[in-house]
Amino acid sequence: MGFLDPEAGGLTPEGADGPADGYAMMGFASLETMEAAFASSAGREAAADTSNFAKAVHRVAVDETVVI
């Protein structure tokens, strides 16, 4: 995965000729909640549909840590 900066308008996956034309940011309470969502029938149906509109799909999980 390359650089993601929505403010700068950039998401360029490694090896790509140019930036992606779109991306989705989804929030989940935990990694387990995300995995359950993607494993659900709706999640599997959505994943199967991506080939109809996306050349490539990269899933990235990011965890937030607050340092004081």
PDB file of N, CA, C, O and CB in Angstrom:
ATOM      1  N   MET A   1       0.844  -1.172   0.000  1.00  0.00           N
ATOM      2  CA  MET A   1       0.000   0.000   0.000  1.00  0.00           C
ATOM      3  C   MET A   1       0.880   1.222   0.000  1.00  0.00           C
ATOM      4  O   MET A   1       1.920   1.262   0.658  1.00  0.00           O
ATOM      5  CB  MET A   1      -0.955   0.005   1.202  1.00  0.00           C
ATOM      6  N   GLY A   2       0.461   2.189  -0.726  1.00  0.00           N
ATOM      7  CA  GLY A   2       1.227   3.417  -0.825  1.00  0.00           C
ATOM      8  C   GLY A   2       0.794   4.447   0.190  1.00  0.00           C
ATOM      9  O   GLY A   2       0.475   4.117   1.332  1.00  0.00           O
ATOM     10  N   PHE A   3       0.785   5.675  -0.224  1.00  0.00           N
ATOM     11  CA  PHE A   3       0.532   6.824   0.638  1.00  0.00           C
ATOM     12  C   PHE A   3      -0.936   7.227   0.577  1.00  0.00           C
ATOM     13  O   PHE A   3      -1.501   7.363  -0.508  1.00  0.00           O
ATOM     14  CB  PHE A   3       1.426   8.004   0.236  1.00  0.00           C
ATOM     15  N   LEU A   4      -1.547   7.416   1.728  1.00  0.00           N
ATOM     16  CA  LEU A   4      -2.942   7.847   1.800  1.00  0.00           C
ATOM     17  C   LEU A   4      -3.009   9.199   2.501  1.00  0.00           C
ATOM     18  O   LEU A   4      -2.708   9.309   3.689  1.00  0.00           O
ATOM     19  CB  LEU A   4      -3.817   6.796   2.544  1.00  0.00           C
ATOM     20  N   ASP A   5      -3.400  10.210   1.763  1.00  0.00           N
ATOM     21  CA  ASP A   5      -3.579  11.543   2.323  1.00  0.00           C
ATOM     22  C   ASP A   5      -4.761  12.202   1.629  1.00  0.00           C
ATOM     23  O   ASP A   5      -4.584  12.846   0.595  1.00  0.00           O
ATOM     24  CB  ASP A   5      -2.287  12.401   2.166  1.00  0.00           C
ATOM     25  N   PRO A   6      -5.984  12.053   2.187  1.00  0.00           N
ATOM     26  CA  PRO A   6      -7.165  12.622   1.533  1.00  0.00           C
ATOM     27  C   PRO A   6      -7.053  14.117   1.290  1.00  0.00           C
ATOM     28  O   PRO A   6      -7.566  14.611   0.285  1.00  0.00           O
ATOM     29  CB  PRO A   6      -8.385  12.346   2.360  1.00  0.00           C
ATOM     30  N   GLU A   7      -6.393  14.858   2.189  1.00  0.00           N
ATOM     31  CA  GLU A   7      -6.262  16.304   2.018  1.00  0.00           C
ATOM     32  C   GLU A   7      -5.415  16.642   0.795  1.00  0.00           C
ATOM     33  O   GLU A   7      -5.682  17.621   0.099  1.00  0.00           O
ATOM     34  CB  GLU A   7      -5.649  16.933   3.271  1.00  0.00           C
ATOM     35  N   ALA A   8      -4.399  15.832   0.538  1.00  0.00           N
ATOM     36  CA  ALA A   8      -3.523  16.072  -0.608  1.00  0.00           C
ATOM     37  C   ALA A   8      -4.067  15.396  -1.861  1.00  0.00           C
ATOM     38  O   ALA A   8      -3.509  15.553  -2.947  1.00  0.00           O
ATOM     39  CB  ALA A   8      -2.104  15.571  -0.313  1.00  0.00           C
ATOM     40  N   GLY A   9      -5.156  14.644  -1.711  1.00  0.00           N
ATOM     41  CA  GLY A   9      -5.779  13.988  -2.854  1.00  0.00           C
ATOM     42  C   GLY A   9      -5.019  12.778  -3.341  1.00  0.00           C
ATOM     43  O   GLY A   9      -5.090  12.432  -4.521  1.00  0.00           O
ATOM     44  N   GLY A  10      -4.293  12.130  -2.451  1.00  0.00           N
ATOM     45  CA  GLY A  10      -3.442  11.051  -2.938  1.00  0.00           C
ATOM     46  C   GLY A  10      -3.636   9.704  -2.285  1.00  0.00           C
ATOM     47  O   GLY A  10      -3.621   9.577  -1.061  1.00  0.00           O
ATOM     48  N   LEU A  11      -3.815   8.720  -3.107  1.00  0.00           N
ATOM     49  CA  LEU A  11      -3.721   7.318  -2.709  1.00  0.00           C
ATOM     50  C   LEU A  11      -3.081   6.636  -3.904  1.00  0.00           C
ATOM     51  O   LEU A  11      -3.734   6.415  -4.924  1.00  0.00           O
ATOM     52  CB  LEU A  11      -5.149   6.677  -2.323  1.00  0.00           C
ATOM     53  N   THR A  12      -1.830   6.309  -3.781  1.00  0.00           N
ATOM     54  CA  THR A  12      -1.119   5.683  -4.886  1.00  0.00           C
ATOM     55  C   THR A  12      -0.599   4.323  -4.436  1.00  0.00           C
ATOM     56  O   THR A  12       0.417   4.248  -3.746  1.00  0.00           O
ATOM     57  CB  THR A  12       0.042   6.583  -5.384  1.00  0.00           C
ATOM     58  N   PRO A  13      -1.287   3.244  -4.821  1.00  0.00           N
ATOM     59  CA  PRO A  13      -0.813   1.907  -4.462  1.00  0.00           C
ATOM     60  C   PRO A  13       0.538   1.620  -5.099  1.00  0.00           C
ATOM     61  O   PRO A  13       0.828   2.094  -6.197  1.00  0.00           O
ATOM     62  CB  PRO A  13      -1.831   0.843  -4.886  1.00  0.00           C
ATOM     63  N   GLU A  14       1.367   0.840  -4.403  1.00  0.00           N
ATOM     64  CA  GLU A  14       2.676   0.472  -4.944  1.00  0.00           C
ATOM     65  C   GLU A  14       2.509  -0.208  -6.293  1.00  0.00           C
ATOM     66  O   GLU A  14       1.643  -1.068  -6.457  1.00  0.00           O
ATOM     67  CB  GLU A  14       3.435  -0.452  -3.967  1.00  0.00           C
ATOM     68  N   GLY A  15       3.327   0.171  -7.248  1.00  0.00           N
ATOM     69  CA  GLY A  15       3.291  -0.440  -8.567  1.00  0.00           C
ATOM     70  C   GLY A  15       2.252   0.139  -9.502  1.00  0.00           C
ATOM     71  O   GLY A  15       2.174  -0.266 -10.662  1.00  0.00           O
ATOM     72  N   ALA A  16       1.450   1.080  -9.022  1.00  0.00           N
ATOM     73  CA  ALA A  16       0.402   1.675  -9.857  1.00  0.00           C
ATOM     74  C   ALA A  16       0.987   2.764 -10.752  1.00  0.00           C
ATOM     75  O   ALA A  16       1.977   3.404 -10.400  1.00  0.00           O
ATOM     76  CB  ALA A  16      -0.730   2.255  -8.980  1.00  0.00           C
ATOM     77  N   ASP A  17       0.362   2.966 -11.913  1.00  0.00           N
ATOM     78  CA  ASP A  17       0.783   4.017 -12.832  1.00  0.00           C
ATOM     79  C   ASP A  17       0.418   5.405 -12.327  1.00  0.00           C
ATOM     80  O   ASP A  17       1.054   6.392 -12.695  1.00  0.00           O
ATOM     81  CB  ASP A  17       0.167   3.793 -14.191  1.00  0.00           C
ATOM     82  N   GLY A  18      -0.598   5.477 -11.491  1.00  0.00           N
ATOM     83  CA  GLY A  18      -1.045   6.765 -10.973  1.00  0.00           C
ATOM     84  C   GLY A  18      -1.921   6.547  -9.759  1.00  0.00           C
ATOM     85  O   GLY A  18      -2.112   5.414  -9.318  1.00  0.00           O
ATOM     86  N   PRO A  19      -2.452   7.622  -9.221  1.00  0.00           N
ATOM     87  CA  PRO A  19      -3.281   7.500  -8.023  1.00  0.00           C
ATOM     88  C   PRO A  19      -4.602   6.784  -8.297  1.00  0.00           C
ATOM     89  O   PRO A  19      -5.116   6.789  -9.415  1.00  0.00           O
ATOM     90  CB  PRO A  19      -3.558   8.873  -7.447  1.00  0.00           C
ATOM     91  N   ALA A  20      -5.126   6.178  -7.256  1.00  0.00           N
ATOM     92  CA  ALA A  20      -6.434   5.528  -7.344  1.00  0.00           C
ATOM     93  C   ALA A  20      -7.494   6.599  -7.552  1.00  0.00           C
ATOM     94  O   ALA A  20      -7.295   7.755  -7.179  1.00  0.00           O
ATOM     95  CB  ALA A  20      -6.737   4.684  -6.063  1.00  0.00           C
ATOM     96  N   ASP A  21      -8.618   6.217  -8.145  1.00  0.00           N
ATOM     97  CA  ASP A  21      -9.672   7.197  -8.373  1.00  0.00           C
ATOM     98  C   ASP A  21     -10.707   7.199  -7.264  1.00  0.00           C
ATOM     99  O   ASP A  21     -11.694   7.931  -7.344  1.00  0.00           O
ATOM    100  CB  ASP A  21     -10.345   6.934  -9.693  1.00  0.00           C
ATOM    101  N   GLY A  22     -10.505   6.403  -6.242  1.00  0.00           N
ATOM    102  CA  GLY A  22     -11.431   6.407  -5.120  1.00  0.00           C
ATOM    103  C   GLY A  22     -10.972   5.495  -4.015  1.00  0.00           C
ATOM    104  O   GLY A  22     -10.125   4.625  -4.215  1.00  0.00           O
ATOM    105  N   TYR A  23     -11.539   5.704  -2.849  1.00  0.00           N
ATOM    106  CA  TYR A  23     -11.264   4.835  -1.723  1.00  0.00           C
ATOM    107  C   TYR A  23     -12.411   4.944  -0.733  1.00  0.00           C
ATOM    108  O   TYR A  23     -13.199   5.888  -0.777  1.00  0.00           O
ATOM    109  CB  TYR A  23      -9.915   5.193  -1.055  1.00  0.00           C
ATOM    110  N   ALA A  24     -12.493   3.973   0.156  1.00  0.00           N
ATOM    111  CA  ALA A  24     -13.522   3.986   1.197  1.00  0.00           C
ATOM    112  C   ALA A  24     -12.837   3.902   2.549  1.00  0.00           C
ATOM    113  O   ALA A  24     -11.894   3.134   2.739  1.00  0.00           O
ATOM    114  CB  ALA A  24     -14.537   2.813   1.012  1.00  0.00           C
ATOM    115  N   MET A  25     -13.324   4.702   3.480  1.00  0.00           N
ATOM    116  CA  MET A  25     -12.826   4.643   4.847  1.00  0.00           C
ATOM    117  C   MET A  25     -13.996   4.201   5.721  1.00  0.00           C
ATOM    118  O   MET A  25     -15.032   4.864   5.773  1.00  0.00           O
ATOM    119  CB  MET A  25     -12.233   6.034   5.320  1.00  0.00           C
ATOM    120  N   MET A  26     -13.818   3.079   6.401  1.00  0.00           N
ATOM    121  CA  MET A  26     -14.866   2.546   7.266  1.00  0.00           C
ATOM    122  C   MET A  26     -14.342   2.433   8.685  1.00  0.00           C
ATOM    123  O   MET A  26     -13.170   2.117   8.892  1.00  0.00           O
ATOM    124  CB  MET A  26     -15.361   1.173   6.757  1.00  0.00           C
ATOM    125  N   GLY A  27     -15.194   2.685   9.658  1.00  0.00           N
ATOM    126  CA  GLY A  27     -14.793   2.600  11.055  1.00  0.00           C
ATOM    127  C   GLY A  27     -15.487   1.451  11.756  1.00  0.00           C
ATOM    128  O   GLY A  27     -16.681   1.222  11.563  1.00  0.00           O
ATOM    129  N   PHE A  28     -14.738   0.735  12.564  1.00  0.00           N
ATOM    130  CA  PHE A  28     -15.277  -0.387  13.334  1.00  0.00           C
ATOM    131  C   PHE A  28     -14.792  -0.266  14.769  1.00  0.00           C
ATOM    132  O   PHE A  28     -13.736   0.315  15.021  1.00  0.00           O
ATOM    133  CB  PHE A  28     -14.852  -1.758  12.716  1.00  0.00           C
ATOM    134  N   ALA A  29     -15.544  -0.802  15.697  1.00  0.00           N
ATOM    135  CA  ALA A  29     -15.186  -0.727  17.113  1.00  0.00           C
ATOM    136  C   ALA A  29     -13.931  -1.533  17.430  1.00  0.00           C
ATOM    137  O   ALA A  29     -13.200  -1.204  18.365  1.00  0.00           O
ATOM    138  CB  ALA A  29     -16.340  -1.218  17.970  1.00  0.00           C
ATOM    139  N   SER A  30     -13.679  -2.586  16.655  1.00  0.00           N
ATOM    140  CA  SER A  30     -12.517  -3.433  16.903  1.00  0.00           C
ATOM    141  C   SER A  30     -12.188  -4.220  15.638  1.00  0.00           C
ATOM    142  O   SER A  30     -12.983  -4.270  14.699  1.00  0.00           O
ATOM    143  CB  SER A  30     -12.773  -4.393  18.099  1.00  0.00           C
ATOM    144  N   LEU A  31     -11.015  -4.828  15.628  1.00  0.00           N
ATOM    145  CA  LEU A  31     -10.614  -5.671  14.510  1.00  0.00           C
ATOM    146  C   LEU A  31     -11.579  -6.851  14.371  1.00  0.00           C
ATOM    147  O   LEU A  31     -11.913  -7.260  13.259  1.00  0.00           O
ATOM    148  CB  LEU A  31      -9.164  -6.173  14.699  1.00  0.00           C
ATOM    149  N   GLU A  32     -12.014  -7.384  15.488  1.00  0.00           N
ATOM    150  CA  GLU A  32     -12.958  -8.505  15.465  1.00  0.00           C
ATOM    151  C   GLU A  32     -14.294  -8.100  14.849  1.00  0.00           C
ATOM    152  O   GLU A  32     -14.900  -8.879  14.113  1.00  0.00           O
ATOM    153  CB  GLU A  32     -13.179  -9.039  16.880  1.00  0.00           C
ATOM    154  N   THR A  33     -14.752  -6.897  15.144  1.00  0.00           N
ATOM    155  CA  THR A  33     -15.994  -6.392  14.564  1.00  0.00           C
ATOM    156  C   THR A  33     -15.859  -6.230  13.050  1.00  0.00           C
ATOM    157  O   THR A  33     -16.781  -6.548  12.299  1.00  0.00           O
ATOM    158  CB  THR A  33     -16.383  -5.051  15.209  1.00  0.00           C
ATOM    159  N   MET A  34     -14.696  -5.730  12.609  1.00  0.00           N
ATOM    160  CA  MET A  34     -14.447  -5.579  11.180  1.00  0.00           C
ATOM    161  C   MET A  34     -14.438  -6.944  10.497  1.00  0.00           C
ATOM    162  O   MET A  34     -15.075  -7.124   9.459  1.00  0.00           O
ATOM    163  CB  MET A  34     -13.113  -4.847  10.936  1.00  0.00           C
ATOM    164  N   GLU A  35     -13.723  -7.899  11.073  1.00  0.00           N
ATOM    165  CA  GLU A  35     -13.657  -9.237  10.485  1.00  0.00           C
ATOM    166  C   GLU A  35     -15.044  -9.870  10.396  1.00  0.00           C
ATOM    167  O   GLU A  35     -15.366 -10.519   9.401  1.00  0.00           O
ATOM    168  CB  GLU A  35     -12.721 -10.134  11.305  1.00  0.00           C
ATOM    169  N   ALA A  36     -15.869  -9.685  11.434  1.00  0.00           N
ATOM    170  CA  ALA A  36     -17.229 -10.227  11.416  1.00  0.00           C
ATOM    171  C   ALA A  36     -18.064  -9.572  10.319  1.00  0.00           C
ATOM    172  O   ALA A  36     -18.855 -10.242   9.656  1.00  0.00           O
ATOM    173  CB  ALA A  36     -17.904 -10.028  12.781  1.00  0.00           C
ATOM    174  N   ALA A  37     -17.890  -8.266  10.126  1.00  0.00           N
ATOM    175  CA  ALA A  37     -18.642  -7.562   9.081  1.00  0.00           C
ATOM    176  C   ALA A  37     -18.274  -8.091   7.704  1.00  0.00           C
ATOM    177  O   ALA A  37     -19.158  -8.348   6.888  1.00  0.00           O
ATOM    178  CB  ALA A  37     -18.383  -6.049   9.152  1.00  0.00           C
ATOM    179  N   PHE A  38     -16.983  -8.258   7.431  1.00  0.00           N
ATOM    180  CA  PHE A  38     -16.559  -8.757   6.125  1.00  0.00           C
ATOM    181  C   PHE A  38     -16.927 -10.226   5.926  1.00  0.00           C
ATOM    182  O   PHE A  38     -17.085 -10.673   4.790  1.00  0.00           O
ATOM    183  CB  PHE A  38     -15.058  -8.574   5.962  1.00  0.00           C
ATOM    184  N   ALA A  39     -17.065 -10.982   7.018  1.00  0.00           N
ATOM    185  CA  ALA A  39     -17.423 -12.397   6.921  1.00  0.00           C
ATOM    186  C   ALA A  39     -18.934 -12.610   6.816  1.00  0.00           C
ATOM    187  O   ALA A  39     -19.376 -13.713   6.492  1.00  0.00           O
ATOM    188  CB  ALA A  39     -16.883 -13.149   8.125  1.00  0.00           C
ATOM    189  N   SER A  40     -19.731 -11.576   7.083  1.00  0.00           N
ATOM    190  CA  SER A  40     -21.187 -11.692   7.006  1.00  0.00           C
ATOM    191  C   SER A  40     -21.630 -11.898   5.566  1.00  0.00           C
ATOM    192  O   SER A  40     -20.845 -11.693   4.640  1.00  0.00           O
ATOM    193  CB  SER A  40     -21.862 -10.445   7.595  1.00  0.00           C
ATOM    194  N   SER A  41     -22.868 -12.298   5.370  1.00  0.00           N
ATOM    195  CA  SER A  41     -23.368 -12.502   4.007  1.00  0.00           C
ATOM    196  C   SER A  41     -23.316 -11.194   3.207  1.00  0.00           C
ATOM    197  O   SER A  41     -22.976 -11.210   2.024  1.00  0.00           O
ATOM    198  CB  SER A  41     -24.814 -13.052   4.040  1.00  0.00           C
ATOM    199  N   ALA A  42     -23.648 -10.069   3.837  1.00  0.00           N
ATOM    200  CA  ALA A  42     -23.581  -8.779   3.143  1.00  0.00           C
ATOM    201  C   ALA A  42     -22.134  -8.424   2.797  1.00  0.00           C
ATOM    202  O   ALA A  42     -21.869  -7.898   1.716  1.00  0.00           O
ATOM    203  CB  ALA A  42     -24.208  -7.666   4.011  1.00  0.00           C
ATOM    204  N   GLY A  43     -21.206  -8.705   3.698  1.00  0.00           N
ATOM    205  CA  GLY A  43     -19.801  -8.425   3.437  1.00  0.00           C
ATOM    206  C   GLY A  43     -19.251  -9.272   2.301  1.00  0.00           C
ATOM    207  O   GLY A  43     -18.507  -8.778   1.455  1.00  0.00           O
ATOM    208  N   ARG A  44     -19.617 -10.544   2.285  1.00  0.00           N
ATOM    209  CA  ARG A  44     -19.174 -11.431   1.205  1.00  0.00           C
ATOM    210  C   ARG A  44     -19.784 -11.008  -0.135  1.00  0.00           C
ATOM    211  O   ARG A  44     -19.112 -11.054  -1.166  1.00  0.00           O
ATOM    212  CB  ARG A  44     -19.550 -12.894   1.522  1.00  0.00           C
ATOM    213  N   GLU A  45     -21.041 -10.601  -0.122  1.00  0.00           N
ATOM    214  CA  GLU A  45     -21.712 -10.138  -1.348  1.00  0.00           C
ATOM    215  C   GLU A  45     -21.051  -8.865  -1.878  1.00  0.00           C
ATOM    216  O   GLU A  45     -20.831  -8.730  -3.082  1.00  0.00           O
ATOM    217  CB  GLU A  45     -23.215  -9.884  -1.081  1.00  0.00           C
ATOM    218  N   ALA A  46     -20.741  -7.945  -0.987  1.00  0.00           N
ATOM    219  CA  ALA A  46     -20.072  -6.705  -1.398  1.00  0.00           C
ATOM    220  C   ALA A  46     -18.688  -7.004  -1.965  1.00  0.00           C
ATOM    221  O   ALA A  46     -18.300  -6.428  -2.981  1.00  0.00           O
ATOM    222  CB  ALA A  46     -19.960  -5.728  -0.208  1.00  0.00           C
ATOM    223  N   ALA A  47     -17.947  -7.891  -1.323  1.00  0.00           N
ATOM    224  CA  ALA A  47     -16.608  -8.251  -1.817  1.00  0.00           C
ATOM    225  C   ALA A  47     -16.687  -8.890  -3.200  1.00  0.00           C
ATOM    226  O   ALA A  47     -15.841  -8.623  -4.053  1.00  0.00           O
ATOM    227  CB  ALA A  47     -15.910  -9.209  -0.835  1.00  0.00           C
ATOM    228  N   ALA A  48     -17.678  -9.718  -3.426  1.00  0.00           N
ATOM    229  CA  ALA A  48     -17.834 -10.380  -4.725  1.00  0.00           C
ATOM    230  C   ALA A  48     -18.168  -9.368  -5.820  1.00  0.00           C
ATOM    231  O   ALA A  48     -17.857  -9.597  -6.989  1.00  0.00           O
ATOM    232  CB  ALA A  48     -18.931 -11.455  -4.650  1.00  0.00           C
ATOM    233  N   ASP A  49     -18.796  -8.257  -5.452  1.00  0.00           N
ATOM    234  CA  ASP A  49     -19.216  -7.249  -6.419  1.00  0.00           C
ATOM    235  C   ASP A  49     -18.082  -6.309  -6.827  1.00  0.00           C
ATOM    236  O   ASP A  49     -18.184  -5.637  -7.853  1.00  0.00           O
ATOM    237  CB  ASP A  49     -20.359  -6.446  -5.852  1.00  0.00           C
ATOM    238  N   THR A  50     -17.017  -6.249  -6.051  1.00  0.00           N
ATOM    239  CA  THR A  50     -15.972  -5.256  -6.324  1.00  0.00           C
ATOM    240  C   THR A  50     -15.336  -5.410  -7.700  1.00  0.00           C
ATOM    241  O   THR A  50     -14.901  -4.421  -8.289  1.00  0.00           O
ATOM    242  CB  THR A  50     -14.902  -5.345  -5.273  1.00  0.00           C
ATOM    243  N   SER A  51     -15.274  -6.617  -8.215  1.00  0.00           N
ATOM    244  CA  SER A  51     -14.671  -6.797  -9.538  1.00  0.00           C
ATOM    245  C   SER A  51     -15.482  -6.109 -10.639  1.00  0.00           C
ATOM    246  O   SER A  51     -14.978  -5.917 -11.746  1.00  0.00           O
ATOM    247  CB  SER A  51     -14.536  -8.283  -9.852  1.00  0.00           C
ATOM    248  N   ASN A  52     -16.731  -5.737 -10.347  1.00  0.00           N
ATOM    249  CA  ASN A  52     -17.561  -5.023 -11.326  1.00  0.00           C
ATOM    250  C   ASN A  52     -17.184  -3.551 -11.466  1.00  0.00           C
ATOM    251  O   ASN A  52     -17.570  -2.908 -12.443  1.00  0.00           O
ATOM    252  CB  ASN A  52     -19.017  -5.131 -10.937  1.00  0.00           C
ATOM    253  N   PHE A  53     -16.431  -3.005 -10.497  1.00  0.00           N
ATOM    254  CA  PHE A  53     -16.094  -1.581 -10.563  1.00  0.00           C
ATOM    255  C   PHE A  53     -14.679  -1.248 -10.111  1.00  0.00           C
ATOM    256  O   PHE A  53     -14.261  -0.095 -10.221  1.00  0.00           O
ATOM    257  CB  PHE A  53     -17.056  -0.809  -9.736  1.00  0.00           C
ATOM    258  N   ALA A  54     -13.935  -2.220  -9.609  1.00  0.00           N
ATOM    259  CA  ALA A  54     -12.580  -1.933  -9.130  1.00  0.00           C
ATOM    260  C   ALA A  54     -11.570  -2.881  -9.751  1.00  0.00           C
ATOM    261  O   ALA A  54     -11.779  -4.093  -9.800  1.00  0.00           O
ATOM    262  CB  ALA A  54     -12.518  -2.030  -7.606  1.00  0.00           C
ATOM    263  N   LYS A  55     -10.476  -2.313 -10.222  1.00  0.00           N
ATOM    264  CA  LYS A  55      -9.407  -3.116 -10.810  1.00  0.00           C
ATOM    265  C   LYS A  55      -8.629  -3.841  -9.707  1.00  0.00           C
ATOM    266  O   LYS A  55      -8.200  -4.979  -9.891  1.00  0.00           O
ATOM    267  CB  LYS A  55      -8.456  -2.227 -11.655  1.00  0.00           C
ATOM    268  N   ALA A  56      -8.452  -3.184  -8.572  1.00  0.00           N
ATOM    269  CA  ALA A  56      -7.718  -3.761  -7.449  1.00  0.00           C
ATOM    270  C   ALA A  56      -8.314  -3.257  -6.145  1.00  0.00           C
ATOM    271  O   ALA A  56      -8.838  -2.145  -6.082  1.00  0.00           O
ATOM    272  CB  ALA A  56      -6.210  -3.415  -7.532  1.00  0.00           C
ATOM    273  N   VAL A  57      -8.232  -4.069  -5.119  1.00  0.00           N
ATOM    274  CA  VAL A  57      -8.731  -3.693  -3.798  1.00  0.00           C
ATOM    275  C   VAL A  57      -7.638  -4.007  -2.780  1.00  0.00           C
ATOM    276  O   VAL A  57      -7.086  -5.107  -2.763  1.00  0.00           O
ATOM    277  CB  VAL A  57     -10.070  -4.447  -3.450  1.00  0.00           C
ATOM    278  N   HIS A  58      -7.335  -3.024  -1.933  1.00  0.00           N
ATOM    279  CA  HIS A  58      -6.355  -3.200  -0.868  1.00  0.00           C
ATOM    280  C   HIS A  58      -7.054  -2.884   0.451  1.00  0.00           C
ATOM    281  O   HIS A  58      -7.605  -1.796   0.618  1.00  0.00           O
ATOM    282  CB  HIS A  58      -5.090  -2.283  -1.085  1.00  0.00           C
ATOM    283  N   ARG A  59      -7.033  -3.817   1.373  1.00  0.00           N
ATOM    284  CA  ARG A  59      -7.650  -3.587   2.687  1.00  0.00           C
ATOM    285  C   ARG A  59      -6.538  -3.300   3.685  1.00  0.00           C
ATOM    286  O   ARG A  59      -5.583  -4.068   3.807  1.00  0.00           O
ATOM    287  CB  ARG A  59      -8.515  -4.821   3.146  1.00  0.00           C
ATOM    288  N   VAL A  60      -6.673  -2.187   4.397  1.00  0.00           N
ATOM    289  CA  VAL A  60      -5.685  -1.777   5.384  1.00  0.00           C
ATOM    290  C   VAL A  60      -6.406  -1.532   6.703  1.00  0.00           C
ATOM    291  O   VAL A  60      -7.387  -0.790   6.749  1.00  0.00           O
ATOM    292  CB  VAL A  60      -4.909  -0.503   4.919  1.00  0.00           C
ATOM    293  N   ALA A  61      -5.928  -2.148   7.763  1.00  0.00           N
ATOM    294  CA  ALA A  61      -6.493  -1.912   9.087  1.00  0.00           C
ATOM    295  C   ALA A  61      -5.539  -1.016   9.873  1.00  0.00           C
ATOM    296  O   ALA A  61      -4.338  -1.275   9.946  1.00  0.00           O
ATOM    297  CB  ALA A  61      -6.746  -3.258   9.841  1.00  0.00           C
ATOM    298  N   VAL A  62      -6.097   0.041  10.458  1.00  0.00           N
ATOM    299  CA  VAL A  62      -5.294   0.992  11.236  1.00  0.00           C
ATOM    300  C   VAL A  62      -5.895   1.084  12.619  1.00  0.00           C
ATOM    301  O   VAL A  62      -7.110   1.213  12.772  1.00  0.00           O
ATOM    302  CB  VAL A  62      -5.238   2.402  10.555  1.00  0.00           C
ATOM    303  N   ASP A  63      -5.046   1.017  13.623  1.00  0.00           N
ATOM    304  CA  ASP A  63      -5.484   1.109  15.010  1.00  0.00           C
ATOM    305  C   ASP A  63      -4.993   2.441  15.577  1.00  0.00           C
ATOM    306  O   ASP A  63      -3.840   2.821  15.375  1.00  0.00           O
ATOM    307  CB  ASP A  63      -4.951  -0.101  15.857  1.00  0.00           C
ATOM    308  N   GLU A  64      -5.860   3.134  16.277  1.00  0.00           N
ATOM    309  CA  GLU A  64      -5.513   4.430  16.858  1.00  0.00           C
ATOM    310  C   GLU A  64      -4.984   4.243  18.261  1.00  0.00           C
ATOM    311  O   GLU A  64      -5.570   3.511  19.059  1.00  0.00           O
ATOM    312  CB  GLU A  64      -6.724   5.373  16.867  1.00  0.00           C
ATOM    313  N   THR A  65      -3.876   4.901  18.567  1.00  0.00           N
ATOM    314  CA  THR A  65      -3.301   4.864  19.905  1.00  0.00           C
ATOM    315  C   THR A  65      -3.105   6.294  20.376  1.00  0.00           C
ATOM    316  O   THR A  65      -2.508   7.104  19.667  1.00  0.00           O
ATOM    317  CB  THR A  65      -1.955   4.076  19.927  1.00  0.00           C
ATOM    318  N   VAL A  66      -3.598   6.609  21.554  1.00  0.00           N
ATOM    319  CA  VAL A  66      -3.435   7.949  22.121  1.00  0.00           C
ATOM    320  C   VAL A  66      -2.241   7.931  23.057  1.00  0.00           C
ATOM    321  O   VAL A  66      -2.183   7.123  23.984  1.00  0.00           O
ATOM    322  CB  VAL A  66      -4.724   8.414  22.872  1.00  0.00           C
ATOM    323  N   VAL A  67      -1.287   8.822  22.815  1.00  0.00           N
ATOM    324  CA  VAL A  67      -0.091   8.932  23.653  1.00  0.00           C
ATOM    325  C   VAL A  67      -0.154  10.285  24.339  1.00  0.00           C
ATOM    326  O   VAL A  67      -0.289  11.326  23.696  1.00  0.00           O
ATOM    327  CB  VAL A  67       1.238   8.772  22.811  1.00  0.00           C
ATOM    328  N   ILE A  68      -0.055  10.244  25.639  1.00  0.00           N
ATOM    329  CA  ILE A  68      -0.118  11.494  26.422  1.00  0.00           C
ATOM    330  C   ILE A  68       1.241  11.769  27.035  1.00  0.00           C
ATOM    331  O   ILE A  68       1.412  12.769  27.733  1.00  0.00           O
ATOM    332  CB  ILE A  68      -1.209  11.413  27.534  1.00  0.00           C
TER     333      ILE A  68
END
